[in-house]
Amino acid sequence: MSSRLESFTEGLTTTDSREGLQGLIERLRDIYDADHVVYHAVNLAGSPYAALTYPNEWVDHYQDAALYRIDPVVQTAWRRFHPLDWRRLDWSAPAARRLLRDAFDAGLGNQGYSLPIRGPDGQFALFTVNGRAGDASWDRFTGDFGRDMLLISHYFHQKVLDVENVAEKAPGRDLSPREIDALSYLARGLGRGQVADRLGISEHTLRVYVDSARFKLGALNTTHAVALALTNGIIHI
C-alpha cells in the first residue's frame, strides 16, 4: 500500500458524518496534490449525493443548466466501467467544447480522470480527480496513482453507504472463503507472493482463486475485483 493511500485509509476509519466525508475529499485533494476531487452519486437510496471541491459557482451553474446532458464525462461513464481520461473523450461538439472552456474559466484544471462506480441495487456514482498539468505530467500521475484512485473510489463509495445507512445486496454468486481471503490480503497491499505464503498455497493456485473471483464479480482486472469486493461489503480492511 502506497504511503498516500495509507494516509487516506487512516482518515477513512475516523469518518462517520457528511461533514467528515467532505473533509476526507479535501484531504484527498491535498494528499495527491490535485486541484479538485469529486464524488457524485446519482442514485443513492433514491437521492443524489455529492462531496467535492469544485467552486460553488460552477456547481450551481452545472446543475441549473443541466450540463450533465452534454458532458462527455458523464455520458461516457453511463456506458462504461473503465476509468476515463478526459483527454480521450469526444469533445468535438460545440456544446461540449463550450462546457470545457467554461469549466476552465471557473477554476477547474485541464486534466481529469474519472472512475464510474456501480452497485447491485442500481447505484451509480462517479469519482473524479482533476488537475492542471501537461500531458506528460498527467500521464505520470495516472500511471503512478491510477490503482490508488480505483481503490479509493470504491473505499469512499462504501464509506458513503455506511454513513448514509444505505444497504447494498452482495452479488448473487458468492465468493468462496479462499477467494475472499485472497482478495482481502490483496486489498491490504500484500504482493501475490506474500498472499500465497499467508494462505499456504502456490502463486499458481492463488491466481486460480483470483481469476475465479474476478469472473464472479464481473471485474476487469484484479484491482477492480478488490474494489468491487470492498464496495459490496464482501471484504473489509
C-alpha positions as CSV (number, residue, x, y, z in Angstrom):
1,M,0.0,0.0,0.0
2,S,1.4,3.4,-1.0
3,S,2.1,6.0,1.7
4,R,-0.6,8.3,0.2
5,L,-3.2,5.5,0.1
6,E,-2.3,4.6,3.6
7,S,-2.8,8.2,4.7
8,F,-6.2,8.2,3.1
9,T,-7.3,4.9,4.7
10,E,-6.3,6.2,8.1
11,G,-8.7,9.1,7.7
12,L,-11.4,6.8,6.4
13,T,-11.6,4.9,9.7
14,T,-12.5,8.1,11.7
15,T,-15.1,9.4,9.2
16,D,-18.7,9.0,10.4
17,S,-20.6,12.0,9.1
18,R,-21.3,14.0,5.9
19,E,-19.0,16.7,7.2
20,G,-16.4,14.1,7.7
21,L,-16.8,12.8,4.1
22,Q,-16.4,16.4,2.8
23,G,-13.3,16.8,4.9
24,L,-12.0,13.5,3.5
25,I,-12.5,14.6,-0.1
26,E,-10.5,17.8,0.7
27,R,-7.8,15.7,2.4
28,L,-7.6,13.5,-0.7
29,R,-7.1,16.6,-2.8
30,D,-4.1,17.6,-0.7
31,I,-2.6,14.1,-0.3
32,Y,-2.4,13.7,-4.1
33,D,-1.6,17.3,-4.9
34,A,-4.7,17.6,-7.1
35,D,-6.7,20.7,-7.9
36,H,-10.0,19.1,-7.2
37,V,-11.6,15.8,-6.1
38,V,-15.2,14.9,-6.7
39,Y,-17.6,12.2,-5.6
40,H,-21.1,12.3,-7.0
41,A,-23.7,9.6,-6.5
42,V,-26.6,9.9,-8.9
43,N,-28.9,7.4,-7.2
44,L,-28.1,6.8,-3.5
45,A,-31.3,5.3,-2.0
46,G,-33.3,7.4,-4.5
47,S,-31.4,10.7,-3.9
48,P,-28.3,12.3,-5.3
49,Y,-25.3,12.9,-3.1
50,A,-22.0,14.8,-3.6
51,A,-18.8,15.6,-1.8
52,L,-16.5,17.8,-3.9
53,T,-14.0,20.6,-4.0
54,Y,-15.3,22.4,-7.2
55,P,-16.2,26.1,-6.8
56,N,-19.8,26.5,-5.7
57,E,-20.5,28.9,-8.6
58,W,-19.5,26.2,-11.1
59,V,-21.6,23.5,-9.3
60,D,-24.6,25.8,-9.3
61,H,-24.2,26.6,-13.0
62,Y,-23.7,23.0,-13.9
63,Q,-26.9,22.0,-12.1
64,D,-29.0,24.9,-13.2
65,A,-28.0,24.4,-16.9
66,A,-28.3,20.6,-16.7
67,L,-24.9,20.3,-18.2
68,Y,-24.7,16.6,-17.4
69,R,-26.8,16.1,-20.6
70,I,-24.0,17.3,-22.8
71,D,-21.0,16.4,-20.5
72,P,-18.9,13.8,-22.3
73,V,-17.6,12.5,-19.0
74,V,-21.0,11.7,-17.6
75,Q,-22.4,10.5,-20.9
76,T,-19.5,8.1,-21.4
77,A,-19.4,6.9,-17.8
78,W,-23.0,5.8,-18.0
79,R,-21.9,3.3,-20.7
80,R,-18.6,2.1,-19.4
81,F,-16.9,0.5,-16.4
82,H,-13.3,1.6,-17.2
83,P,-11.6,4.7,-15.8
84,L,-11.9,7.7,-18.1
85,D,-9.1,10.0,-19.0
86,W,-10.8,13.2,-20.2
87,R,-8.3,13.7,-23.0
88,R,-9.6,10.6,-24.7
89,L,-13.2,11.5,-24.7
90,D,-15.0,13.2,-27.6
91,W,-15.2,16.9,-27.0
92,S,-15.8,17.8,-30.7
93,A,-19.4,19.0,-30.3
94,P,-19.6,22.8,-29.9
95,A,-21.6,22.5,-26.6
96,A,-19.0,20.2,-25.2
97,R,-16.2,22.5,-26.1
98,R,-18.1,25.4,-24.6
99,L,-18.6,23.4,-21.4
100,L,-14.9,22.6,-21.2
101,R,-13.9,26.3,-21.8
102,D,-16.4,27.5,-19.1
103,A,-15.1,24.9,-16.7
104,F,-11.5,26.1,-17.1
105,D,-12.7,29.7,-16.6
106,A,-14.4,28.6,-13.4
107,G,-11.2,27.2,-11.9
108,L,-11.2,23.6,-13.0
109,G,-8.0,22.0,-14.2
110,N,-7.4,21.0,-17.8
111,Q,-6.9,17.3,-16.9
112,G,-9.4,14.8,-15.4
113,Y,-9.5,11.1,-14.5
114,S,-13.0,9.8,-13.7
115,L,-14.0,6.4,-12.4
116,P,-17.6,5.0,-12.7
117,I,-18.9,3.1,-9.7
118,R,-21.9,0.8,-9.9
119,G,-23.7,-1.0,-7.1
120,P,-26.0,-4.1,-7.4
121,D,-29.1,-2.1,-6.4
122,G,-28.8,0.4,-9.2
123,Q,-26.5,2.9,-7.6
124,F,-24.3,4.9,-9.9
125,A,-21.6,7.2,-8.8
126,L,-18.6,9.0,-10.4
127,F,-15.3,9.7,-8.7
128,T,-13.0,12.3,-10.3
129,V,-9.6,13.7,-9.7
130,N,-8.9,16.9,-11.6
131,G,-5.8,19.0,-12.1
132,R,-3.7,21.5,-14.0
133,A,-0.9,19.7,-15.8
134,G,0.8,19.0,-19.1
135,D,0.0,15.7,-20.8
136,A,3.3,14.1,-19.9
137,S,2.9,15.1,-16.2
138,W,-0.7,13.8,-16.2
139,D,0.3,10.5,-17.7
140,R,2.8,10.1,-14.9
141,F,0.2,10.9,-12.3
142,T,-2.3,8.4,-13.7
143,G,0.4,5.8,-14.1
144,D,1.6,6.2,-10.6
145,F,-1.7,6.6,-8.9
146,G,-4.3,5.1,-11.2
147,R,-4.6,2.0,-8.9
148,D,-4.9,4.2,-5.8
149,M,-7.7,6.1,-7.4
150,L,-9.6,2.9,-8.4
151,L,-9.4,1.6,-4.8
152,I,-10.1,5.0,-3.2
153,S,-13.2,5.5,-5.4
154,H,-14.7,2.3,-4.0
155,Y,-13.4,2.8,-0.5
156,F,-15.1,6.2,-0.5
157,H,-18.3,4.9,-2.0
158,Q,-18.6,2.2,0.7
159,K,-18.0,4.8,3.4
160,V,-20.8,7.0,1.9
161,L,-23.1,4.0,2.0
162,D,-22.2,3.4,5.7
163,V,-22.6,7.0,6.7
164,E,-26.0,7.3,4.8
165,N,-27.1,3.8,6.1
166,V,-27.7,2.5,2.6
167,A,-27.6,-1.3,2.4
168,E,-26.4,-3.0,-0.7
169,K,-27.0,-6.6,-1.7
170,A,-23.9,-8.6,-2.4
171,P,-23.6,-10.1,-5.9
172,G,-25.6,-13.3,-6.5
173,R,-22.7,-15.6,-7.0
174,D,-21.0,-15.7,-3.6
175,L,-17.2,-15.9,-3.4
176,S,-15.6,-18.9,-1.7
177,P,-13.8,-18.4,1.6
178,R,-10.4,-18.8,-0.2
179,E,-11.4,-16.2,-2.8
180,I,-12.4,-13.8,-0.1
181,D,-9.1,-14.4,1.8
182,A,-7.1,-13.8,-1.4
183,L,-8.8,-10.5,-2.2
184,S,-8.7,-9.4,1.5
185,Y,-4.9,-9.8,1.6
186,L,-4.5,-8.0,-1.8
187,A,-6.7,-5.2,-0.5
188,R,-4.2,-4.7,2.3
189,G,-1.4,-4.1,-0.1
190,L,0.3,-7.5,0.1
191,G,2.1,-8.9,-3.0
192,R,1.0,-12.1,-4.6
193,G,3.9,-14.0,-3.2
194,Q,3.1,-12.8,0.3
195,V,-0.6,-13.7,-0.1
196,A,0.3,-17.2,-1.3
197,D,2.6,-17.6,1.7
198,R,-0.2,-16.5,4.1
199,L,-2.6,-18.9,2.5
200,G,-0.1,-21.7,2.3
201,I,-0.6,-22.2,-1.5
202,S,1.4,-21.7,-4.6
203,E,1.2,-18.5,-6.7
204,H,-0.4,-20.5,-9.5
205,T,-3.2,-21.7,-7.2
206,L,-3.6,-18.1,-5.9
207,R,-4.0,-16.9,-9.5
208,V,-6.8,-19.5,-9.9
209,Y,-8.7,-18.1,-6.9
210,V,-8.2,-14.5,-8.0
211,D,-9.3,-15.2,-11.6
212,S,-12.4,-17.1,-10.3
213,A,-13.3,-14.1,-8.0
214,R,-12.8,-11.7,-10.9
215,F,-15.2,-13.8,-13.1
216,K,-17.9,-13.9,-10.3
217,L,-17.7,-10.2,-9.7
218,G,-17.5,-9.2,-13.4
219,A,-14.3,-7.4,-12.7
220,L,-12.0,-6.0,-15.4
221,N,-8.8,-6.9,-13.5
222,T,-7.6,-7.8,-10.0
223,T,-7.6,-4.2,-8.7
224,H,-11.2,-3.8,-10.0
225,A,-12.1,-7.1,-8.3
226,V,-10.7,-5.9,-5.0
227,A,-12.6,-2.6,-5.4
228,L,-15.9,-4.3,-6.2
229,A,-15.5,-6.7,-3.2
230,L,-14.9,-3.7,-1.0
231,T,-17.9,-1.8,-2.4
232,N,-20.2,-4.7,-1.9
233,G,-19.1,-5.4,1.7
234,I,-17.6,-8.8,0.8
235,I,-14.2,-7.9,2.2
236,H,-13.1,-5.2,4.7
237,I,-9.8,-3.5,5.5
